Amino acid sequence: MKRLIILGAGGYAQEVLWVADDLNAKHPEWDFLGFVDPEAPQRKGEVHYDRPVLGGWDDIPLHPEIYFACGIGSPAARASECAEAERRGYKAATLIHPSVISARHAEVGAGTVIGAGCILAPYSVIGRHCSLNIGVTVGHNSRVGDYCVLSPGVQVLGAVTLQEQVFLGANATVYLGRKVGAGAIVGANSFLLKNLAPAQASSAFLQSSSPPRKTPARVASRIALHRRAPRGSGVNRDEFSREFADMLGIDPGALSAETDLTALPEWDSVAYLSAMVLIDEKLSFTIRPDLISNARTFGDILTAVESALRE
């Protein structure tokens, strides 16, 4: 059997192991050694999803051949850690759940993980080290670039191009023939009808490049829920704190400027992306990703947002 490690030790890493376990149930192939968390080597010895956390890079057992799969939800972090794994000589494991439906001439790159219930249409091309979570559909002749992350329920229609490191939130739909630039983020439940530039974030219910038309009342009411505040309107700290706490799924009363985000289990790579989408939606600008991922406290995020608004 092939020895396997999973990079990351959060919620999504569990789902990667789920894929490997179900593959083994059909045909034993993977000998799982444990989770590797390069960002938190001090977790060595913990048990995660009934399996060991080995620690960081230097805690991986010495074996002549080890495969790795990536269980990290941030596209940029995936790219960084997968590159490091390959530099260290580990081999990319491609894990495709047994329930996946794949048409003839669909292609999947090395290191990609495809979860239960996904569908790959004819001539769809999935790049290297991508994550297709539960129930994703990729339409005919669509291309998904390296290190893209497609959350549960995503629908990519035909002839779509996703450049590398794109993040699509849960249940997002990208319409026929659209192009999404490298590093762009499409928020959960979005319906993308226009092209998206590199590193741009979109979180509105309806993003359209079509000429204006009369909008049905039932649709207009849903769009209104996602209408952005004008840029430069400043930050209402209390309101933003409530929205941020709701995004993390914690009690707003437990969140203050002094809150150490790194101590919260909810503060992971997917939460970084969710925070960026929240800022884009509420404050009408895209914040630099490193200002989110490098923040230690909620106050750091408030300071970064307020500084960006003053620029």
C-alpha positions in Angstrom: 0.0 0.0 0.0 1.1 3.6 -0.6 1.9 5.6 2.4 -0.2 8.8 2.6 -0.1 12.1 4.6 -2.6 14.9 4.5 -1.5 18.5 4.8 -3.6 20.4 7.2 -5.5 19.3 10.3 -8.8 21.2 10.1 -12.3 20.4 9.0 -11.6 20.0 5.3 -8.6 17.6 6.1 -11.2 15.3 7.6 -13.1 15.2 4.3 -9.9 14.4 2.4 -9.4 11.4 4.7 -13.0 10.4 4.2 -12.3 10.1 0.4 -9.2 8.0 1.1 -11.1 5.8 3.5 -13.9 5.2 1.0 -11.4 4.4 -1.7 -9.7 1.9 0.6 -13.1 0.3 1.3 -13.4 -0.4 -2.4 -9.8 -1.3 -3.1 -7.1 -1.0 -0.4 -4.5 1.4 -1.6 -3.6 4.0 1.0 -1.8 3.5 4.3 -2.6 6.7 6.1 0.3 7.9 8.4 -1.4 11.0 9.8 -2.1 14.7 9.4 0.7 17.2 9.0 0.0 20.8 10.1 3.0 23.0 9.0 1.4 26.1 10.6 0.9 24.4 14.0 3.6 21.7 14.6 2.8 22.0 18.3 -0.3 19.9 17.6 1.9 16.8 17.4 0.3 13.9 19.3 -3.3 15.2 19.0 -6.0 12.9 17.6 -8.0 14.3 14.7 -10.9 12.4 13.1 -9.6 9.3 14.9 -6.2 9.6 13.4 -2.9 11.1 14.6 -1.6 14.6 14.0 2.1 14.0 13.2 3.1 17.6 13.8 5.0 19.8 11.3 7.2 19.0 8.3 10.1 17.7 10.5 7.8 15.2 12.3 7.0 13.1 9.2 8.4 9.6 9.5 11.2 8.6 7.2 10.1 6.4 4.4 11.5 5.9 0.9 8.2 7.0 -0.7 5.3 9.0 0.8 2.3 10.5 -1.0 0.5 13.6 0.1 -2.9 15.1 -0.4 -3.9 18.7 0.6 -6.6 19.3 3.2 -6.2 23.1 3.3 -9.1 25.3 2.2 -7.2 28.4 1.2 -6.0 28.4 -2.5 -2.9 30.4 -1.7 -2.0 28.2 1.3 -2.6 25.1 -0.9 -0.1 26.4 -3.5 2.5 27.2 -0.9 2.3 24.0 1.1 2.0 21.7 -1.9 5.1 23.3 -3.5 6.9 22.7 -0.2 5.8 19.1 -0.1 7.0 18.5 -3.6 10.3 20.3 -2.8 10.8 17.8 0.0 10.3 14.9 -2.4 6.8 13.8 -1.5 4.5 12.6 -4.3 1.1 14.0 -5.1 -1.8 11.7 -4.4 -4.9 12.1 -6.6 -8.0 11.1 -4.6 -11.3 10.8 -6.4 -14.3 9.5 -4.4 -15.9 6.3 -5.8 -19.2 8.1 -6.2 -17.8 10.6 -8.7 -19.4 10.5 -12.2 -16.8 11.4 -14.8 -17.5 11.5 -18.5 -15.1 10.4 -21.3 -12.3 12.9 -22.0 -12.6 14.5 -18.6 -9.1 15.2 -17.2 -7.9 15.5 -13.5 -4.5 16.8 -12.6 -2.1 15.3 -10.1 -2.8 16.0 -6.4 -6.5 17.0 -6.9 -9.1 15.7 -4.4 -12.6 15.2 -5.6 -15.3 14.6 -3.0 -18.5 12.5 -3.0 -21.2 13.2 -5.5 -19.2 15.3 -8.0 -19.9 15.3 -11.7 -17.3 16.0 -14.4 -18.8 16.6 -17.9 -17.1 15.8 -21.2 -13.8 17.6 -21.9 -13.7 19.2 -18.5 -10.2 19.8 -17.3 -9.3 20.0 -13.6 -5.8 21.3 -12.8 -3.2 20.2 -10.2 -3.9 20.2 -6.4 -7.5 21.4 -6.8 -10.2 20.7 -4.2 -13.7 19.8 -5.4 -15.8 19.4 -2.3 -19.1 17.5 -2.0 -21.6 17.7 -4.9 -19.6 19.9 -7.3 -20.5 19.9 -11.0 -18.0 21.0 -13.7 -19.6 21.5 -17.1 -18.5 20.5 -20.5 -15.3 22.1 -21.9 -14.6 24.0 -18.7 -11.1 24.4 -17.3 -10.3 24.7 -13.6 -6.8 26.0 -12.9 -4.3 24.7 -10.4 -5.0 25.1 -6.7 -8.6 26.1 -7.1 -11.1 25.4 -4.3 -14.7 24.6 -5.2 -16.9 24.5 -2.1 -19.9 22.1 -1.6 -22.7 22.5 -4.2 -20.7 24.6 -6.7 -22.0 24.6 -10.3 -19.5 25.5 -13.0 -21.5 25.5 -16.3 -20.1 24.8 -19.7 -17.0 26.4 -21.3 -16.0 28.3 -18.1 -12.4 29.2 -17.3 -11.2 29.4 -13.8 -7.6 30.6 -13.6 -5.4 29.3 -10.8 -6.1 29.8 -7.1 -9.8 30.7 -7.5 -12.1 30.2 -4.5 -15.8 29.5 -5.2 -18.0 29.5 -2.1 -20.7 27.0 -1.2 -23.5 26.7 -3.8 -22.0 29.4 -6.1 -22.8 29.1 -9.8 -20.6 30.4 -12.6 -22.6 30.9 -15.8 -21.8 29.5 -19.3 -18.6 30.7 -20.9 -17.5 33.1 -18.1 -13.8 33.7 -17.1 -12.7 34.1 -13.5 -9.2 35.5 -12.9 -6.4 34.1 -10.8 -7.0 34.5 -7.1 -10.5 35.7 -7.4 -13.2 34.9 -4.8 -16.9 34.1 -5.5 -18.9 34.2 -2.3 -21.4 31.6 -1.2 -24.8 31.4 -3.1 -23.5 33.9 -5.8 -24.7 33.5 -9.4 -21.9 34.9 -11.5 -23.1 36.2 -14.9 -20.1 38.4 -15.6 -16.3 37.8 -16.0 -14.3 38.4 -12.8 -10.9 40.0 -12.8 -7.9 38.5 -11.1 -8.0 38.8 -7.2 -11.5 40.4 -7.4 -14.1 39.3 -4.9 -17.8 38.9 -5.7 -20.4 38.2 -3.1 -23.7 39.6 -4.6 -26.6 37.3 -5.3 -26.6 38.4 -8.9 -23.5 39.6 -10.8 -24.5 40.4 -14.3 -22.9 41.8 -17.4 -26.1 41.9 -19.4 -28.0 45.2 -20.2 -30.3 46.3 -17.4 -33.8 44.7 -17.4 -36.8 45.1 -15.1 -36.1 42.8 -12.2 -38.9 40.6 -10.7 -39.8 41.7 -7.2 -38.9 38.3 -5.7 -35.4 38.6 -7.1 -35.0 42.3 -6.3 -35.7 41.6 -2.7 -32.9 39.0 -2.5 -30.5 41.3 -4.3 -31.3 44.1 -1.8 -30.1 41.8 1.0 -26.6 41.9 -0.5 -26.4 45.6 -1.6 -23.1 47.1 -0.7 -22.4 50.1 1.5 -20.9 53.0 -0.4 -17.1 53.1 -0.2 -15.8 55.6 2.2 -18.8 55.3 4.5 -16.5 54.1 7.3 -16.7 51.1 9.7 -19.5 50.7 12.2 -17.4 48.6 14.6 -20.4 47.2 16.5 -22.2 46.1 13.3 -19.0 44.8 11.7 -18.2 42.8 14.9 -21.7 41.2 14.9 -21.3 40.2 11.2 -17.8 38.9 11.8 -18.9 36.8 14.8 -21.9 35.5 12.8 -19.5 34.5 10.0 -17.3 32.5 12.5 -20.4 31.0 14.2 -19.5 32.4 17.7 -21.3 34.6 20.2 -20.8 38.3 19.3 -20.3 39.0 23.0 -17.2 36.8 22.9 -15.5 38.9 20.2 -13.6 42.1 21.0 -10.6 43.9 19.6 -8.4 41.9 22.0 -9.7 38.5 20.9 -6.9 36.2 19.8 -8.1 34.8 16.5 -5.3 32.3 16.3 -6.7 30.6 19.5 -10.1 30.1 17.9 -10.7 26.7 16.2 -13.1 28.5 13.8 -10.3 30.8 12.5 -8.9 28.7 9.7 -8.1 29.1 6.0 -11.7 29.0 4.9 -12.5 31.7 7.5 -9.8 33.9 6.0 -11.6 33.8 2.7 -15.0 34.3 4.3 -13.6 37.4 6.0 -12.4 38.8 2.7 -15.8 38.3 1.1 -17.6 39.9 4.2 -15.4 43.0 3.8 -16.0 43.2 0.1 -19.7 42.8 0.6 -20.1 45.3 3.5 -17.5 47.9 2.7 -17.1 47.7 -1.1 -13.4 47.0 -1.4 -11.1 44.0 -1.6 -8.6 43.8 1.2 -5.1 42.4 0.7 -5.2 38.6 1.7 -2.1 38.9 3.9 -3.7 41.5 6.1 -6.3 38.9 7.0 -4.1 35.8 7.2 -1.4 37.5 9.3 -3.9 39.1 11.8 -3.5 37.7 15.3 -6.4 39.6 16.9 -9.7 40.9 15.7 -8.3 44.4 16.5 -5.6 43.8 13.8 -8.4 43.3 11.3 -10.3 46.4 12.3 -7.1 48.4 12.1 -6.3 47.0 8.6 -9.8 47.7 7.4 -9.9 51.3 8.7 -6.5 52.0 7.3 -7.5 50.8 3.9 -10.7 52.9 3.9 -8.6 56.0 4.6 -6.3 55.4 1.6 
